[in-house]
Amino acid sequence: MLSVALAFLFGYTLTSLPLLRASLTLAVVVLVALAVDTLSIATMEVIDNMIMVGVPGAMDAGLGDVLFWGSLSFALVVAGVVAFPVNRWLIARGRGHHRLALRTQRCRVARRHERYITTGHAARPTGMGVPTG
């Protein structure tokens, strides 16, 4: 149970850090992380845990045992291979990290541009395909 919780925690964190550095709001980052990583992490965890339970003695092996590390390595490779088509499917449907973040960023820039046009008081946006002239 702890391993599954940590997998989700670290997965969401690794997704969130670059998005936060790109100045997206925490609410947007959380939504993007949940949308793009939940299915992928869940897939990997199900496969990983099935293999670890299926290998005799792997769950009882200690950190110093080759059986533990060998089973874990094998499980992670297989889980990655199984999760790959899941991630391709998500990306094909516009659920990839970059696509959702870019879509969100475009919305923020478009709102700033609209505010500038209507009031003349907001800072003029640049980039992301929004005309500045």
Secondary structure as UniProt FT lines:
FT   HELIX           2..21
FT   TURN            22..23
FT   HELIX           26..54
FT   TURN            56..60
FT   TURN            63..64
FT   HELIX           66..92
FT   TURN            93..94
FT   HELIX           97..119
FT   TURN            128..129
//
